[in-house]
């Protein structure tokens, strides 16, 4: 079930005036791929027709759970709350052990990583489900592990758009069950979906190569930076002689010197780290130019800084930089086909974007929350990780950081002190946007009242994101941990007060 079974003609897409969802740029001339994210409908229909195994092309991850649920319980296309519940189940399942203790903030409380159990969901026809893991396996299932995965790769939690339903996760409730390692999940709400599919296209922009080499000894980071700059100077001299243009992008980072933290690093180059790994990434329109770069790394081992003792991965390899171009395309123009081995085929209509039936209507939850609690100042300071669980993820060039309060009484203080402006200032050095981009702030904050959480969305925060980025963390996996040490000041001793509640 791919995008019509073949690449569409660019002229067809251009005729609709389609532009990129993020930056408004027109469709590139040369595309490598183009795929629509289909929903659960075709999967459910294939099962209805008797399929035992369904092989699908591009679809949203959660559809792999929602499709079988629709088939098993007979859920209809306008059972929006049920579709939202099934989509939430799929969202919690889609990254495996990330909901059973994997990458959990309190990692030191999770046993047996080597035998970590993957999540299992038991769902009934009402949409209520329990998330657990197999007995005898490692890992951990509690409200914290499940809440962290709920906020993973999330945008606006009140408008989580999927092909089959628009989900509101702001009121989701989690409850730990007796016996441990099982969490009840309820409260997802649904609305009609839009009339468009999200489409992801990729295009070849240029080529990149990454060299990682290690150094030890006094002033290691300083030596590493001088080495990297010397390699670039040497290569640029050869470029000039050979008639090549300069690199289009360069990224140099001393891993181990906390340079990803920018001004928040606890260590500076002046402290003289004694061991670092240097990340030297370059981009160029011509692959032949990167062949020169690849050959000029080795001379550093004998002709530059002392203490270079390893080139990780050997000589760097060049690879294409495939950039993402995302846009919305009318569902009416995309045909999903269910085909069987016997040659029978059936076209599946997309989920209609109709007004909601009156008996299924729900009221969207308010975006801004004011619980009326008087937040009094105090003389205490806390690290953010003392007050909250943290999980970060990505969508293209956008990162998100979910912050889940460890106790409900912490929520008013996080609401007051952990603002979008504070998070924006903290990650200022990693954002590639002006302070206001296309009318939207660089960092937006959303609230999930049901799980006492906030979700921060950081636009253009990943240097291009994915394989288009030259950074060592192109998916923002470390952002939640980077903000863990952020200090919140002038609070009462809310940790002690919470223990008295």
Secondary structure per residue as TSV (DSSP state, phi and psi in degrees):
chain	resnum	aa	ss	phi	psi
A	1	X	-	360.0	67.3
A	2	X	-	-94.2	-166.4
A	3	X	S	-77.6	77.7
A	4	X	T	75.8	6.5
A	5	X	T	85.5	-10.7
A	6	X	S	-162.0	167.0
A	7	X	-	-63.8	133.6
A	8	X	-	-76.6	155.0
A	9	X	-	-69.9	134.8
A	10	X	H	-59.0	-34.5
A	11	X	H	-62.5	-32.3
A	12	X	H	-65.3	-43.9
A	13	X	H	-70.6	-41.4
A	14	X	H	-60.7	-33.1
A	15	X	T	-63.9	-19.7
A	16	X	T	-91.7	1.9
A	17	X	T	68.4	32.8
A	18	X	-	-74.4	137.5
A	19	X	B	-132.2	165.2
A	20	X	-	-63.1	138.6
A	21	X	T	-63.3	-29.6
A	22	X	T	-91.0	-48.2
A	23	X	T	-118.1	1.1
A	24	X	-	74.8	11.4
A	25	X	-	-75.8	151.0
A	26	X	B	-73.0	164.2
A	27	X	-	-61.9	129.8
A	28	X	-	-63.0	159.0
A	29	X	S	-70.9	-40.1
A	30	X	S	-112.3	117.4
A	31	X	-	-111.1	145.2
A	32	X	S	-97.2	-31.4
A	33	X	E	-158.6	161.5
A	34	X	E	-157.1	117.3
A	35	X	E	-137.3	134.2
A	36	X	E	-87.6	141.8
A	37	X	-	-83.8	102.6
A	38	X	B	-81.9	170.7
A	39	X	-	-107.5	-155.6
A	40	X	S	-86.5	-16.0
A	41	X	H	-54.3	-51.8
A	42	X	H	-62.6	-34.5
A	43	X	H	-65.3	-47.0
A	44	X	H	-60.7	-40.8
A	45	X	H	-66.3	-40.5
A	46	X	H	-60.1	-40.5
A	47	X	H	-67.9	-39.4
A	48	X	H	-60.0	-33.1
A	49	X	T	-84.3	1.6
A	50	X	T	107.2	4.4
A	51	X	-	-65.3	140.0
A	52	X	S	-99.6	-29.0
A	53	X	S	-130.3	131.4
A	54	X	-	-116.6	122.0
A	55	X	-	-106.3	119.5
A	56	X	-	-118.7	154.6
A	57	X	S	-81.9	-144.5
A	58	X	S	-66.5	126.2
A	59	X	B	-150.9	164.5
A	60	X	-	-66.4	144.9
A	61	X	T	-57.1	-41.4
A	62	X	T	-67.0	-18.5
A	63	X	H	-64.9	-23.7
A	64	X	H	-66.9	-23.1
A	65	X	H	-96.6	-40.5
A	66	X	H	-65.3	-39.6
A	67	X	H	-56.8	-52.8
A	68	X	H	-62.1	-33.2
A	69	X	H	-67.5	-41.8
A	70	X	H	-60.7	-41.8
A	71	X	H	-66.7	-45.1
A	72	X	H	-69.1	-38.7
A	73	X	H	-105.9	-1.4
A	74	X	T	70.8	26.8
A	75	X	-	-63.7	138.4
A	76	X	-	-96.6	168.8
A	77	X	T	-66.6	-19.2
A	78	X	T	-107.7	15.1
A	79	X	-	-84.8	70.4
A	80	X	H	-64.4	-40.5
A	81	X	H	-64.0	-39.2
A	82	X	H	-67.0	-41.7
A	83	X	H	-64.1	-36.1
A	84	X	H	-66.8	-39.8
A	85	X	H	-64.1	-44.6
A	86	X	H	-64.7	-35.4
A	87	X	H	-67.3	-37.8
A	88	X	H	-64.6	-40.7
A	89	X	H	-58.6	-44.1
A	90	X	H	-64.8	-37.9
A	91	X	H	-62.8	-38.7
A	92	X	H	-75.4	-22.4
A	93	X	H	-89.4	-26.0
A	94	X	T	-65.2	-23.3
A	95	X	T	-109.8	27.2
A	96	X	G	58.3	-125.7
A	97	X	G	-69.3	0.2
A	98	X	G	-66.5	-15.3
A	99	X	G	-104.2	0.3
A	100	X	T	-119.8	32.9
A	101	X	T	109.0	-11.6
A	102	X	T	-67.7	138.6
A	103	X	T	48.9	30.3
A	104	X	-	-72.4	143.9
A	105	X	T	-53.7	-47.3
A	106	X	T	-89.3	60.5
A	107	X	G	-58.7	-29.0
A	108	X	G	-76.1	-3.5
A	109	X	G	-99.7	-1.4
A	110	X	-	-97.2	118.1
A	111	X	-	-85.4	154.8
A	112	X	-	52.3	60.4
A	113	X	G	-55.5	-35.5
A	114	X	G	-66.1	-15.1
A	115	X	G	-131.9	36.6
A	116	X	B	-65.2	135.2
A	117	X	-	-83.3	139.6
A	118	X	-	-83.3	156.8
A	119	X	E	-72.3	145.0
A	120	X	E	-124.9	133.5
A	121	X	E	-114.7	129.7
A	122	X	E	-109.4	115.8
A	123	X	E	-120.1	143.2
A	124	X	-	-108.2	179.3
A	125	X	T	-68.8	-14.9
A	126	X	T	-84.7	-6.5
A	127	X	S	93.1	-9.0
A	128	X	-	-73.0	138.4
A	129	X	E	-144.6	161.9
A	130	X	E	-120.6	130.2
A	131	X	E	-101.5	131.1
A	132	X	E	-146.1	-175.1
A	133	X	E	-133.9	159.9
A	134	X	-	-62.6	143.6
A	135	X	T	-63.5	146.0
A	136	X	T	82.5	4.6
A	137	X	-	-104.5	162.7
A	138	X	B	-78.8	-175.2
A	139	X	S	97.4	-172.4
A	140	X	-	-154.5	135.0
A	141	X	-	-123.3	114.9
A	142	X	S	-148.9	-177.5
A	143	X	H	-60.5	-34.0
A	144	X	H	-66.4	-46.4
A	145	X	H	-66.6	-38.1
A	146	X	H	-73.4	-41.0
A	147	X	H	-63.5	-38.5
A	148	X	H	-60.8	-42.3
A	149	X	H	-71.9	-29.9
A	150	X	H	-60.6	-40.5
A	151	X	T	-86.1	-4.0
A	152	X	T	-66.8	129.9
A	153	X	T	54.9	37.8
A	154	X	-	-101.5	146.8
A	155	X	S	-103.7	-118.0
A	156	X	-	-76.4	113.3
A	157	X	T	-70.1	-14.9
A	158	X	T	-89.6	-6.3
A	159	X	-	-147.7	67.0
A	160	X	E	-90.3	100.4
A	161	X	E	-81.9	126.3
A	162	X	-	-129.4	163.9
A	163	X	S	-62.0	-30.1
A	164	X	S	-96.7	-22.0
A	165	X	-	-164.9	150.2
A	166	X	E	-100.1	120.0
A	167	X	E	-98.1	144.5
A	168	X	E	-115.9	108.0
A	169	X	-	-100.0	7.2
A	170	X	T	-68.1	-24.6
A	171	X	T	-106.5	13.7
A	172	X	-	-61.4	137.4
A	173	X	E	-113.6	138.8
A	174	X	E	-119.5	139.3
A	175	X	E	-141.7	128.0
A	176	X	E	-78.0	135.3
A	177	X	-	-94.3	152.8
A	178	X	T	-62.1	146.2
A	179	X	T	99.1	-19.8
A	180	X	S	81.0	161.0
A	181	X	S	57.3	37.3
A	182	X	E	-153.4	132.1
A	183	X	E	-129.9	128.9
A	184	X	E	-83.4	137.4
A	185	X	E	-127.0	129.2
A	186	X	E	-153.7	169.5
A	187	X	-	99.7	3.3
A	188	X	-	-69.8	142.9
A	189	X	E	-126.0	151.8
A	190	X	E	-129.7	155.4
A	191	X	E	-133.4	165.7
A	192	X	-	-59.2	145.6
A	193	X	-	-77.0	173.4
A	194	X	-	-79.5	176.1
A	195	X	S	-92.9	14.6
A	196	X	E	-128.8	152.3
A	197	X	E	-96.6	148.1
A	198	X	E	-80.8	134.5
A	199	X	E	-119.9	134.7
A	200	X	E	-112.5	118.4
A	201	X	E	-112.8	153.1
A	202	X	E	-125.4	150.0
A	203	X	E	-141.2	148.2
A	204	X	E	-79.3	119.2
A	205	X	E	-99.1	-46.7
A	206	X	E	-171.1	-152.5
A	207	X	E	-132.6	155.2
A	208	X	E	-138.1	160.8
A	209	X	E	-145.1	146.3
A	210	X	E	-129.0	128.4
A	211	X	E	-114.3	132.1
A	212	X	E	-124.7	119.5
A	213	X	E	-133.9	151.3
A	214	X	E	-107.2	148.6
A	215	X	E	-136.0	151.1
A	216	X	E	-136.0	165.9
A	217	X	S	110.0	175.2
A	218	X	T	-58.2	141.4
A	219	X	T	56.2	42.5
A	220	X	H	-59.7	-44.5
A	221	X	H	-64.5	-40.8
A	222	X	H	-63.8	-43.0
A	223	X	H	-62.3	-39.7
A	224	X	H	-64.2	-41.8
A	225	X	H	-66.0	-40.4
A	226	X	H	-65.4	-38.2
A	227	X	H	-62.8	-47.1
A	228	X	H	-61.6	-43.6
A	229	X	H	-65.8	-35.8
A	230	X	H	-67.7	-39.1
A	231	X	H	-60.7	-45.0
A	232	X	H	-64.2	-40.6
A	233	X	H	-63.0	-41.6
A	234	X	H	-62.8	-45.0
A	235	X	H	-66.9	-39.7
A	236	X	H	-64.3	-33.3
A	237	X	H	-63.9	-41.0
A	238	X	H	-68.4	-39.4
A	239	X	H	-55.1	-46.8
A	240	X	H	-61.7	-41.9
A	241	X	H	-66.3	-38.5
A	242	X	H	-87.2	-6.2
A	243	X	T	84.8	19.7
A	244	X	-	-89.0	147.3
A	245	X	-	-74.3	170.5
A	246	X	-	-73.6	168.8
A	247	X	-	-58.7	145.1
A	248	X	S	-82.3	-31.0
A	249	X	E	-148.2	149.2
A	250	X	E	-139.3	139.3
A	251	X	E	-134.6	123.1
A	252	X	E	-120.2	131.9
A	253	X	E	-150.0	133.5
A	254	X	E	-92.0	101.9
A	255	X	E	-77.2	121.5
A	256	X	T	117.7	-14.2
A	257	X	T	-105.0	11.0
A	258	X	T	59.6	32.1
A	259	X	G	-70.5	-23.0
A	260	X	G	-66.4	-21.0
A	261	X	G	-78.9	-12.1
A	262	X	G	59.5	-129.8
A	263	X	G	-70.0	-6.6
A	264	X	G	-96.1	5.7
A	265	X	-	-63.9	137.8
A	266	X	S	-79.0	-20.5
A	267	X	S	-116.7	143.8
A	268	X	-	-118.2	168.1
A	269	X	G	-61.5	-27.9
A	270	X	G	-67.7	-22.0
A	271	X	G	-74.7	-17.6
A	272	X	-	72.1	65.3
A	273	X	-	-56.7	144.7
A	274	X	S	-100.8	0.5
A	275	X	E	-157.6	123.1
A	276	X	E	-142.5	161.2
A	277	X	E	-113.2	124.4
A	278	X	E	-90.3	128.5
A	279	X	E	-104.7	115.1
A	280	X	E	-123.1	105.8
A	281	X	E	-117.4	137.5
A	282	X	E	-134.9	157.2
A	283	X	E	-134.5	140.8
A	284	X	E	-151.6	147.6
A	285	X	S	-66.9	-23.2
A	286	X	-	-116.8	130.0
A	287	X	H	-65.3	-33.4
A	288	X	H	-61.9	-31.9
A	289	X	H	-66.3	-37.2
A	290	X	H	-71.8	-23.1
A	291	X	H	-62.2	-36.5
A	292	X	H	-65.4	-46.6
A	293	X	H	-56.4	-44.9
A	294	X	H	-58.4	-39.8
A	295	X	H	-75.2	-20.3
A	296	X	T	-96.3	9.0
A	297	X	S	-78.8	-44.2
A	298	X	T	-57.9	-38.5
A	299	X	T	-58.3	-19.9
A	300	X	H	-63.6	-28.4
A	301	X	H	-68.2	-21.3
A	302	X	H	-120.4	-12.7
A	303	X	H	-125.8	11.0
A	304	X	S	-130.3	-124.1
A	305	X	-	-75.1	148.5
A	306	X	T	-73.3	151.6
A	307	X	T	91.3	5.7
A	308	X	E	-77.3	118.0
A	309	X	E	-131.0	11.3
A	310	X	E	-172.3	136.3
A	311	X	E	-111.4	105.8
A	312	X	E	-67.6	126.3
A	313	X	T	82.1	5.0
A	314	X	S	74.4	-157.4
A	315	X	S	-61.5	132.7
A	316	X	-	-63.6	151.6
A	317	X	-	-111.1	145.7
A	318	X	E	-89.2	148.5
A	319	X	E	-146.2	155.3
A	320	X	E	-68.4	145.1
A	321	X	E	-96.8	102.7
A	322	X	E	-97.1	114.2
A	323	X	E	-96.2	152.3
A	324	X	E	-92.0	137.4
A	325	X	E	-129.0	108.3
A	326	X	E	-108.8	139.0
A	327	X	E	-153.9	169.0
A	328	X	E	-100.9	138.8
A	329	X	E	-134.9	139.6
A	330	X	E	-57.3	131.6
A	331	X	G	-60.0	-31.5
A	332	X	G	-63.8	-18.3
A	333	X	G	-101.5	5.8
A	334	X	-	-116.8	128.3
A	335	X	-	-108.8	119.8
A	336	X	E	-98.4	129.4
A	337	X	E	-118.2	130.1
A	338	X	E	-99.7	119.4
A	339	X	E	-118.8	144.2
A	340	X	-	-112.2	159.8
A	341	X	T	-60.8	-25.7
A	342	X	T	-81.5	2.9
A	343	X	S	95.6	-9.1
A	344	X	-	-72.8	139.0
A	345	X	E	-132.3	152.4
A	346	X	E	-145.0	131.3
A	347	X	E	-80.9	132.1
A	348	X	E	-107.4	123.1
A	349	X	-	-70.3	143.8
A	350	X	-	-69.4	160.3
A	351	X	-	-61.2	122.4
A	352	X	-	-69.5	147.4
A	353	X	-	-96.6	77.1
A	354	X	-	-105.8	161.3
A	355	X	-	-63.6	145.4
A	356	X	-	-72.7	139.8
A	357	X	-	-57.9	144.8
A	358	X	G	-58.6	-37.5
A	359	X	G	-76.4	-6.0
A	360	X	G	-112.1	2.6
A	361	X	-	-67.5	142.4
A	362	X	-	-135.1	159.7
A	363	X	-	-99.4	126.7
A	364	X	-	-57.9	146.2
A	365	X	-	-75.4	145.6
A	366	X	-	-64.3	143.8
A	367	X	S	-78.6	-40.1
A	368	X	S	-95.8	130.5
A	369	X	-	-114.9	133.4
A	370	X	-	-137.0	103.6
A	371	X	-	-84.6	2.0
A	372	X	-	76.3	4.1
A	373	X	-	-75.8	131.2
A	374	X	-	-78.0	112.2
A	375	X	-	-91.8	105.0
A	376	X	-	-89.4	148.0
A	377	X	E	-75.8	169.0
A	378	X	E	-156.4	-168.3
A	379	X	E	-112.4	12.1
A	380	X	E	-104.9	154.7
A	381	X	E	-124.9	146.4
A	382	X	E	-137.2	143.8
A	383	X	E	-70.2	147.3
A	384	X	H	-58.9	-38.2
A	385	X	H	-69.1	-15.6
A	386	X	H	-71.9	-23.9
A	387	X	H	-108.2	-15.9
A	388	X	E	-150.2	154.5
A	389	X	E	-84.2	152.6
A	390	X	E	-136.0	138.2
A	391	X	E	-148.5	130.8
A	392	X	E	-122.1	156.4
A	393	X	E	-159.0	-166.5
A	394	X	E	-143.9	158.3
A	395	X	E	-140.9	99.5
A	396	X	T	63.9	-120.0
A	397	X	T	-98.4	12.6
A	398	X	E	-109.9	135.0
A	399	X	E	-108.7	153.9
A	400	X	E	-131.8	149.5
A	401	X	E	-128.9	115.7
A	402	X	E	-91.0	135.2
A	403	X	E	-124.8	112.0
A	404	X	E	-111.5	117.9
A	405	X	E	-61.4	136.5
A	406	X	S	-72.9	-19.6
A	407	X	S	-145.8	141.0
A	408	X	G	-55.9	-31.2
A	409	X	G	-69.4	-14.0
A	410	X	G	-80.1	-17.6
A	411	X	H	-58.8	-48.2
A	412	X	H	-60.3	-33.7
A	413	X	H	-73.0	-39.3
A	414	X	H	-65.8	-38.8
A	415	X	H	-61.3	-40.8
A	416	X	H	-77.5	-41.5
A	417	X	H	-95.8	-31.8
A	418	X	S	-97.0	78.7
A	419	X	-	-89.9	166.8
A	420	X	H	-61.6	-36.0
A	421	X	H	-65.0	-39.3
A	422	X	H	-63.9	-43.8
A	423	X	H	-66.8	-39.1
A	424	X	H	-61.6	-44.2
A	425	X	H	-64.5	-35.9
A	426	X	H	-66.6	-36.7
A	427	X	T	-104.1	17.2
A	428	X	G	-50.2	-41.0
A	429	X	G	-70.9	-10.3
A	430	X	G	-110.0	-2.5
A	431	X	-	-93.9	132.6
A	432	X	-	-102.8	30.6
A	433	X	S	-125.5	153.9
A	434	X	-	-66.0	169.9
A	435	X	S	-62.3	-26.2
A	436	X	E	-132.9	123.3
A	437	X	E	-118.2	116.4
A	438	X	T	51.7	38.8
A	439	X	T	82.3	-1.0
A	440	X	E	-114.4	145.1
A	441	X	E	-68.6	155.4
A	442	X	S	-68.1	-32.3
A	443	X	E	-128.2	127.6
A	444	X	E	-116.8	145.1
A	445	X	E	-115.5	133.0
A	446	X	E	-124.3	157.9
A	447	X	E	-121.8	137.9
A	448	X	E	-114.3	94.0
A	449	X	G	-66.3	-30.5
A	450	X	G	-65.2	-32.8
A	451	X	G	-112.7	15.4
A	452	X	T	56.2	50.4
A	453	X	E	-131.9	161.9
A	454	X	E	-127.2	147.5
A	455	X	E	-125.1	124.1
A	456	X	E	-105.9	128.7
A	457	X	E	-111.1	120.5
A	458	X	E	-109.9	111.4
A	459	X	T	-83.4	143.8
A	460	X	T	47.0	54.2
A	461	X	-	-111.8	5.7
A	462	X	S	-125.2	19.3
A	463	X	T	62.6	28.9
A	464	X	T	111.7	-29.6
A	465	X	-	76.9	147.3
A	466	X	G	56.9	-141.7
A	467	X	G	-73.4	-8.8
A	468	X	G	-81.4	-13.4
A	469	X	-	-88.5	149.3
A	470	X	-	-99.2	0.6
A	471	X	S	-81.8	154.9
A	472	X	S	-71.3	-19.2
A	473	X	-	-120.2	77.4
A	474	X	T	-78.4	-5.7
A	475	X	T	-118.4	11.2
A	476	X	-	65.4	23.2
A	477	X	T	-63.0	-27.8
A	478	X	T	-92.5	-3.3
A	479	X	H	-63.9	-39.5
A	480	X	H	-62.1	-39.5
A	481	X	H	-73.5	-31.2
A	482	X	H	-63.4	-35.3
A	483	X	G	-88.6	-2.4
A	484	X	G	-60.2	-32.5
A	485	X	G	-89.7	1.9
A	486	X	-	-57.8	129.0
A	487	X	E	-91.8	128.7
A	488	X	E	-104.7	123.7
A	489	X	E	-108.3	164.6
A	490	X	E	61.2	44.7
A	491	X	E	-111.1	153.9
A	492	X	-	-66.6	175.0
A	493	X	-	-80.3	73.7
A	494	X	H	-70.6	-22.2
A	495	X	H	-67.6	-43.8
A	496	X	H	-67.2	-42.0
A	497	X	H	-62.2	-37.6
A	498	X	H	-63.8	-33.4
A	499	X	H	-69.2	-20.5
A	500	X	T	-90.2	-7.4
A	501	X	-	-81.7	360.0
